[in-house]
Amino acid sequence: MGTWLKNPVIYEINTWVWLHELRQKVYRSVTLGSIPAEEWDAVAGAEADAVWLMGVWERSPIGTRIARALPDLQTEYRKALPDYTTEDVVGSPYCVHRYAVDDRLGGPQGLARAREELARRGMRLILDFVPNHVAPDHPWVYEHPKYFIQGRGEDLVGVPNDFFAADGKIIACGRDPYFPPWTDTAQLNAFHPGLRQAVIETVSSIAEQCDGIRCDMAMLLISSIFERTWGHRMGQRPESEYWSDVIGAVRKGYPDFLFLAEAYWDLEWELQQQGFDYCYDKRLYDRLIYDSAESLRLHLTADLAYQDKLVRFIENHDEPRAAAAFSPEKSRAAAVAIATLPGAKLFHQGQFEGRRIKLPVQLVRRPGETLDEGLQTFYRGLLKVIRARAFREGEWSLCERSGWPDNPSYVNLVAWSWRKEDERYLVVINLSHTRCQGRIHLPWPDLKGRTSLLVDVMSGERYERDGDEMLDQGLYVDLEAWRFHFLQWEGTVF
């Protein structure tokens, strides 16, 4: 489909759960290759540029047994799905047995058909890649044990949850430097040259089947992070970075293939420099949840070359549901924020309907919930608006705001604009629990001497405003807690 559009919208679908529900709906077997056309049309209704089918690869039989047995996970299952059974636990999608589409989902042929259906509706396909680890029964464990971090007999005795034995070798379980290991995984050695070549071949094979990959915990493969995690166990540090090698090699054969990084610890810029097209903006998410409007505004003063390569979100399969993490008013304000900022936008299956229960990724079934029709209407309107050219090809500007000595509430406002020729939009959001007033200073000097019509694209309200006042003093706004204006400039009145 050629080069990706700027600021793409990505829609994440939990593949196993989706197919399970389709089977219940149509009373027959459904795979990726036999999804009814009307269901693909419903997916297209998300107005997305790409669909991330999360969890299509073969899940590990050993990993599934572990997932069914761990008491902590069982507690999570019961919390999300009180009537869960062993059969509902199909294992973690991030405990990959092989990078082959699971036969129960329709195999490679089913995935190819799904990609065709998406392309027919103007959407691309994104899949997962887990660079840090594989399942303990992945073929590499037996065929290429040197690809893994290895231990000794005393490790198996002293820290048995950190290592496991396989075919006479002691292999480390996957981990990051801050938490206990994932006991259903085997830790790959990012410094091993043979592994890097094998990964290049694996990712190239994935690139034949889709248009991009979301790389799980991508920052763990940065050399400095990997050294901090594994100390002396990983051997000599290579001269080049893992991602620079992998992305550079894959791009030679697939120049338009998209690399998206799950990234934390303020390492987004470093990963961008190593070749990633987009990195998670977890900092923005955290500031929307916990911090002030001024904190978020300062985050948005970063260079646009950096911001253009961030993924904005308020929900994904790793985070709490937005409807549970935010109040109804705040969830809408936060959604408008992430949808209208530069960079990619990620939305999660169930987010539009207001689902509140975060489902463990090991489960194939989710509980029934009362869906929020008003929220669905809100998202339908929002997603249609951001398909405008201004949000794809236009210029984004962070707007200054001001207030009065006796009313500093303007600091709770954030505002920005988009412009593509005469197509213009202004977003103003009150990110606080109190009513706020202020003046927004617009970067549109040609409004001087003209009376403009501004229309709120979400509410339909219309405002006539004097251009001289908007430029000299600023556009006056008065917003209740967590409310917003999403204004389109409709031209001059006279």
C-alpha positions in Angstrom: 0.0 0.0 0.0 3.0 2.3 -0.2 4.2 4.9 2.2 2.3 5.3 5.5 0.2 8.4 6.0 1.4 10.8 8.6 -0.2 10.7 12.1 -1.9 7.3 11.6 -4.7 5.9 13.6 -4.1 2.4 14.9 -6.8 0.1 16.3 -5.8 -2.8 18.6 -7.8 -6.0 18.5 -7.4 -8.9 20.9 -7.5 -11.6 18.1 -8.4 -14.6 20.2 -11.2 -12.8 22.1 -12.6 -11.3 18.9 -12.8 -14.6 17.1 -14.3 -16.3 20.2 -17.1 -13.7 20.3 -17.7 -14.0 16.5 -18.1 -17.7 16.9 -20.7 -17.2 19.6 -22.5 -14.6 17.4 -22.8 -16.6 14.2 -22.9 -20.1 15.8 -20.2 -21.6 13.7 -16.4 -21.9 13.5 -14.7 -18.6 12.6 -11.1 -18.0 11.7 -9.2 -15.1 10.3 -9.9 -16.5 6.9 -13.7 -16.7 7.3 -14.7 -13.6 9.1 -18.0 -12.3 7.7 -17.7 -9.2 5.5 -20.0 -7.2 7.7 -17.6 -7.7 10.6 -14.7 -6.3 8.6 -17.0 -3.4 7.7 -17.6 -2.9 11.5 -13.8 -2.8 12.0 -13.5 -0.2 9.2 -16.0 1.9 11.2 -13.2 2.7 13.6 -11.8 5.0 10.9 -8.4 3.5 11.5 -5.4 3.5 9.1 -4.1 0.2 10.6 -5.4 -2.7 12.7 -3.1 -4.3 15.2 -4.1 -8.0 15.5 -2.6 -8.7 18.9 -1.7 -12.3 19.6 -1.8 -14.2 16.3 1.4 -16.3 16.8 1.6 -19.8 18.1 1.3 -19.9 21.9 3.5 -22.2 23.9 2.0 -25.4 25.3 4.5 -25.1 28.2 3.6 -21.4 28.7 -0.1 -22.3 28.7 0.4 -24.9 31.4 2.3 -22.3 33.5 -0.4 -19.7 32.9 -3.0 -22.1 34.1 -1.1 -23.0 37.2 0.3 -19.7 38.7 -1.8 -18.6 41.7 -1.2 -14.9 41.0 -2.5 -15.2 37.5 -5.5 -17.2 38.7 -6.4 -14.3 41.0 -6.2 -11.9 38.0 -8.4 -14.3 36.0 -11.1 -14.5 38.7 -11.1 -10.7 39.1 -11.7 -10.1 35.4 -13.8 -13.2 34.7 -15.3 -14.8 37.8 -16.6 -17.8 36.0 -13.4 -18.6 34.1 -12.4 -22.2 33.5 -9.1 -23.8 32.5 -10.2 -23.8 28.9 -10.5 -20.0 28.9 -6.7 -19.8 29.5 -4.9 -20.1 26.2 -1.6 -18.8 27.3 0.2 -15.5 26.8 0.6 -13.9 23.4 4.0 -12.8 24.5 5.2 -16.3 25.2 5.8 -17.2 21.5 6.3 -20.8 20.6 6.9 -20.0 16.9 6.4 -17.0 14.7 3.7 -18.9 12.7 0.1 -18.0 12.8 -1.7 -20.3 15.1 -3.7 -23.0 13.2 -6.6 -22.4 15.6 -6.8 -18.8 14.2 -6.7 -19.9 10.6 -2.9 -20.3 10.0 -0.9 -18.2 7.5 -3.7 -18.5 4.9 -6.2 -17.1 7.3 -3.9 -14.2 8.1 -3.3 -13.5 4.4 -7.1 -13.4 3.8 -7.5 -11.0 6.8 -4.8 -8.7 5.4 -6.6 -8.7 2.0 -9.9 -7.7 3.7 -8.2 -4.9 5.6 -6.5 -3.6 2.5 -9.8 -3.7 0.6 -11.1 -1.2 3.2 -8.0 1.0 3.1 -6.4 -0.4 6.3 -3.0 -1.9 7.0 -2.0 -4.8 9.3 0.3 -4.6 12.3 1.4 -7.7 14.2 3.5 -8.4 17.4 7.2 -9.0 17.7 8.7 -10.0 21.1 12.5 -9.3 20.9 13.5 -9.9 24.5 12.4 -13.5 24.9 10.7 -16.5 23.5 8.8 -19.4 25.0 10.8 -22.1 26.8 9.8 -24.6 24.1 10.7 -22.4 21.1 12.9 -24.4 18.6 15.8 -22.1 19.2 16.1 -23.3 22.8 17.2 -26.7 21.5 18.7 -25.9 18.1 20.6 -22.7 19.1 21.1 -22.5 22.8 23.9 -20.0 22.4 21.2 -17.4 21.3 20.2 -17.3 25.0 21.5 -16.0 28.3 22.9 -19.1 30.0 23.6 -19.9 33.6 25.3 -22.6 35.6 24.1 -25.4 37.9 24.3 -23.2 41.0 21.9 -20.7 39.4 19.3 -23.4 39.0 19.7 -24.3 42.7 20.1 -20.8 44.1 17.5 -18.9 42.0 15.3 -21.6 40.5 12.6 -19.1 39.4 15.2 -17.2 37.3 16.5 -20.2 35.3 15.4 -23.5 33.8 17.1 -26.6 32.4 16.6 -27.5 28.7 18.5 -30.3 26.9 21.4 -30.1 29.3 21.6 -26.3 29.2 20.7 -23.8 31.9 18.7 -21.0 30.3 17.7 -17.7 32.0 14.1 -16.7 32.1 13.2 -13.4 30.4 13.2 -10.3 32.5 13.7 -6.5 32.7 16.1 -5.0 35.2 13.4 -3.9 37.7 11.1 -6.8 38.2 11.2 -10.6 38.8 11.6 -12.8 35.7 8.7 -14.0 33.5 8.9 -17.7 34.3 7.2 -18.8 31.1 9.9 -17.3 28.9 13.6 -17.9 27.8 15.9 -14.8 27.7 17.5 -14.1 24.3 21.1 -12.7 24.2 20.9 -9.4 22.3 24.7 -9.3 22.0 25.0 -12.6 20.2 25.7 -12.0 16.5 24.0 -15.3 15.4 20.9 -14.2 17.2 20.8 -10.9 15.5 21.0 -12.5 12.1 18.2 -15.0 13.1 16.1 -12.1 14.3 16.6 -10.2 11.0 15.4 -13.3 9.1 12.4 -13.7 11.5 11.3 -10.1 11.2 11.8 -10.2 7.4 9.4 -13.3 7.3 6.9 -11.3 9.4 7.2 -8.4 7.0 6.0 -10.6 4.2 2.8 -11.1 6.1 1.9 -7.6 7.3 2.7 -3.9 7.1 4.3 -3.2 10.4 5.2 -4.6 13.9 4.7 -3.5 17.4 7.9 -4.5 19.3 7.2 -5.5 22.9 9.4 -3.8 25.5 11.7 -2.6 22.8 14.0 -0.6 25.2 15.2 -3.8 26.8 17.4 -4.4 23.8 19.3 -1.1 24.0 22.9 -2.0 24.8 23.1 0.0 28.0 19.9 -1.4 29.3 20.8 -5.0 28.4 24.2 -4.6 30.2 22.5 -3.3 33.3 20.1 -6.3 33.3 22.6 -9.1 32.6 26.0 -7.9 33.7 28.8 -10.3 32.7 26.4 -13.0 31.4 25.9 -11.6 27.9 29.4 -11.5 26.6 31.1 -8.7 24.8 29.1 -5.6 23.8 28.8 -5.2 20.0 29.9 -2.0 18.4 26.4 -1.5 16.9 23.0 -1.3 18.5 20.6 -4.3 18.2 17.8 -2.2 16.7 20.0 -0.3 14.3 21.2 -3.6 12.9 17.7 -5.3 12.7 15.7 -2.3 11.4 18.4 -1.3 8.9 18.6 -4.9 7.5 14.9 -5.4 7.3 14.3 -2.0 5.6 16.6 -3.0 2.7 13.9 -5.5 1.6 10.8 -3.8 3.0 11.4 0.0 2.9 7.9 0.9 3.9 7.6 -1.6 6.8 6.6 0.2 10.0 8.4 -0.3 13.3 6.5 0.7 16.5 8.2 0.4 19.9 6.6 -0.2 23.2 9.0 2.0 25.2 9.3 3.3 28.8 11.9 5.0 31.0 12.2 8.1 28.7 14.1 6.1 26.1 11.8 7.1 23.2 14.2 9.5 21.6 17.0 7.0 21.7 14.8 4.3 20.0 13.8 6.8 17.4 17.4 7.4 16.6 17.9 3.7 16.2 15.3 3.5 13.5 11.8 3.3 15.0 9.0 5.1 13.3 7.0 5.5 16.4 7.4 4.9 20.2 4.8 4.8 23.0 4.3 8.1 24.7 3.9 6.7 28.2 4.9 10.0 29.7 1.8 11.7 28.2 -0.4 9.0 29.5 1.0 9.3 33.0 0.6 13.1 33.0 -3.0 12.8 31.8 -3.7 10.4 34.7 -1.7 12.0 37.5 -0.3 15.4 36.7 -1.4 19.0 36.0 -2.3 20.7 32.8 0.9 22.7 33.0 2.9 19.5 33.3 1.2 18.2 30.1 1.8 21.5 28.3 5.5 21.4 29.1 5.6 17.9 27.7 4.2 19.3 24.4 6.9 21.9 24.1 9.3 19.2 22.9 10.7 19.4 19.3 8.1 18.4 16.7 10.6 16.0 15.1 10.3 14.0 18.3 6.6 14.4 18.9 5.7 13.4 15.3 7.1 9.9 16.1 5.2 9.2 19.3 2.2 7.0 19.9 -0.5 8.7 21.9 -3.0 6.6 23.9 -5.2 6.5 27.0 -5.7 2.7 26.9 -4.1 -0.5 25.5 -4.0 -4.1 26.7 -1.3 -3.3 29.3 -3.1 -0.3 30.9 -6.3 0.0 32.9 -9.4 0.6 30.8 -9.9 4.3 30.2 -13.5 4.2 31.4 -12.2 2.9 34.7 -9.1 5.1 35.0 -10.9 8.4 34.2 -14.2 9.9 35.1 -16.6 10.1 32.1 -15.9 13.8 31.4 -12.1 13.4 31.8 -12.1 10.3 29.5 -13.6 12.4 26.7 -11.2 15.3 27.3 -8.2 12.9 27.3 -9.5 11.2 24.2 -9.7 14.5 22.3 -6.2 15.3 23.5 -4.5 12.2 22.2 -6.6 12.2 19.0 -5.5 15.7 18.0 -1.9 15.7 18.9 0.9 15.0 16.4 2.0 11.4 16.1 0.2 8.1 15.9 -2.9 7.5 17.8 -3.7 4.1 19.4 -7.2 3.0 20.3 -8.0 -0.3 22.0 -10.9 -2.8 21.3 -13.6 -2.0 23.8 -12.5 1.6 24.5 -15.2 3.1 22.3 -17.9 1.1 24.1 -16.7 2.1 27.6 -15.6 -1.3 28.8 -14.2 -1.1 32.3 -12.7 -4.5 32.9 -9.0 -5.0 32.0 -8.7 -8.5 30.6 -5.5 -10.6 31.3 -4.0 -11.4 27.9 -4.0 -15.1 28.7 -7.8 -15.3 28.5 -9.8 -16.1 25.4 -13.1 -14.8 26.8 -14.1 -11.5 28.3 -17.1 -10.8 30.6 -20.3 -9.2 29.4 -20.6 -5.5 30.3 -23.1 -2.7 29.8 -21.9 -0.7 26.9 -22.0 3.1 26.8 -23.9 4.2 23.6 -23.2 7.9 24.3 -19.5 7.2 24.4 -19.7 5.3 21.1 -21.4 8.2 19.5 -18.7 10.5 20.9 -15.9 8.4 19.4 -17.6 8.0 16.0 -17.7 11.8 15.8 -14.1 12.3 17.0 -12.6 9.7 14.6 -14.4 11.2 11.6 -13.2 14.7 12.3 -9.5 13.8 12.7 -9.5 12.3 9.2 -9.5 15.9 7.9 -6.4 16.9 5.8 -5.4 19.4 8.5 -4.6 16.6 10.9 -2.7 14.6 8.3 -0.8 17.2 6.3 -1.2 20.4 8.3 0.9 22.4 10.7 0.5 21.9 14.4 1.1 24.7 16.9 1.0 24.7 20.7 -1.0 27.9 21.7 -0.1 30.3 24.5 -2.8 31.1 27.0 -3.1 33.9 29.5 -5.4 35.1 32.3 -5.8 37.9 34.9 -4.1 38.7 38.2 -7.2 37.7 40.2 -7.9 34.6 38.1 -5.0 32.3 37.5 -7.3 29.4 36.4 -6.0 29.6 32.8 -3.0 27.5 33.8 -5.4 24.5 33.8 -6.1 25.0 30.1 -4.1 23.5 27.2 -4.6 24.5 23.6 -3.2 23.8 20.2 -4.2 24.4 16.6 -3.9 22.7 13.2 -3.8 24.4 9.8 -3.7 23.2 6.3 -4.2 26.2 4.0 -7.7 27.5 4.9 -8.7 24.4 6.9 -8.1 25.2 10.5 -8.9 23.7 13.9 -8.4 24.8 17.5 -8.5 22.5 20.5 -8.9 23.9 24.0 -9.2 21.6 27.0 -9.7 22.2 30.7 -7.6 19.5 32.4 -8.8 20.2 35.9 -11.7 19.5 38.2 -12.7 23.2 38.5 -14.1 25.7 36.1 -11.5 27.8 34.2 -11.4 31.0 32.2 -8.6 32.3 30.0 -7.5 33.7 26.7 -6.1 31.6 23.9 -3.6 33.2 21.6 -3.9 32.0 18.0 -1.1 31.7 15.5 -3.4 33.0 12.7 -2.4 36.6 12.0 -4.5 36.8 8.9 -7.6 37.0 11.0 -7.0 40.6 11.8 -9.8 42.9 10.8 -12.1 40.0 10.1 -15.0 38.5 12.0 -14.7 34.7 12.1 -17.2 31.9 12.5 -16.0 29.1 14.7 -18.0 25.9 14.9 -17.6 23.3 17.6 -17.3 20.0 15.6 -18.5 17.9 18.6 -21.4 19.9 19.9 -22.4 21.9 16.8 -22.3 25.2 18.7 -21.4 28.3 16.6 -19.5 31.4 17.7 -18.8 34.6 15.9 -15.6 36.3 17.1 -13.8 39.5 16.3 -10.4 38.8 14.7 -8.7 41.8 16.3 -9.8 40.8 19.7 -8.6 37.2 19.2 -5.2 38.4 18.0 -4.7 41.2 20.4 -6.2 39.9 23.6 -6.7 36.2 22.8 -9.8 34.1 22.3 -11.9 34.2 25.5 -12.9 30.7 26.8 -14.9 29.6 29.9 -14.9 25.9 30.4 -16.3 23.7 33.1 -14.2 20.9 34.7 -12.8 18.5 32.1 -14.7 20.2 29.2 -13.2 21.2 25.9 -13.8 23.2 22.7 -13.0 21.5 19.4 -13.4 24.4 17.0 -13.3 24.5 13.2 -12.7 27.8 11.5 -15.5 28.2 9.0 -14.2 31.5 7.4 -15.3 35.1 7.8 -18.8 36.2 8.5 -18.5 39.5 6.6 
